Amino acid sequence: MSARRALIAGNWKMNGLRADGLDLARALAAWLDGEGSEAAARLDMLVCPPATLVAPVASVIAGTRLTVGGQDCHAQEKGAHTGDVSAWMLKDLGCGHVIVGHSERRTDHGETDETVRAKAAAALAASLVPIICIGETEAERDAGQALAVVSRQFNGSLPEGATGTNVVIAYEPVWAIGTGRTPTTEDVAEMHQRIRADARACLGDGADALRVLYGGSVKPGNAAELMGIADVDGALVGGASLKAADFQAIASACP
Ligand code: PEP
């Protein structure tokens, strides 16, 4: 872990009805102000609920150290895009971040690097920090292409105007998401070093400030090891972010 302030972000995906989601958000906010205040002093904690819960979560956490973000946004500000949510709408609800290019969006909705770059650009235009997800599939890793794929995704998804502080990158190997499997610490270190080097090529010294999160089956039991790797600046957490105790344990394990 470096001098960069860690970010622990929870991606609730399509989970949570009002009562459970609000209980979870309240529990995390209370923890950051109480037992978790030591963790709160060294890291930022963010939850990204489904779109239906962004507004109520924003309202119950107002004035606390917990922050809220979206899971996706459209590339346009407004218009005839039934079912979509714009970055400006998320900003209007109190979001500070939005996840873009999650592998489930890339797979289920055919999002390409170009789509992701446009969404990330919209996020910047709306004064949101895009959390840009990149990561190789298992077949790509087995074929020895992991570094090349992630470099291509990084360069293809980074929007114009990106700096080390207005975007966050999440390295999420697709085969580790929701599977309970994680890469070796050496593999995570290698991927994060590559992303930092790619960032340096685009952003110059600004790359030193860029937060690069690891995501993929982060749990209380493996968080200390994964978060302790050089160039890992926090985590994007799916399943384990749905239980307050597990998400808090991950944050506590983050140096
Ligand atoms: C994710 O959805 O981004 C993720 C990393 O999920 P999980 O932690 O469940 O693997």
Residues whose N, C-alpha, C, O or C-beta is under 5 A from the ligand:
A	BS01	PEP	N11 A176 I177 G178 T179 G215 G216 S217 V218 L236 V237 G238 G239 A240
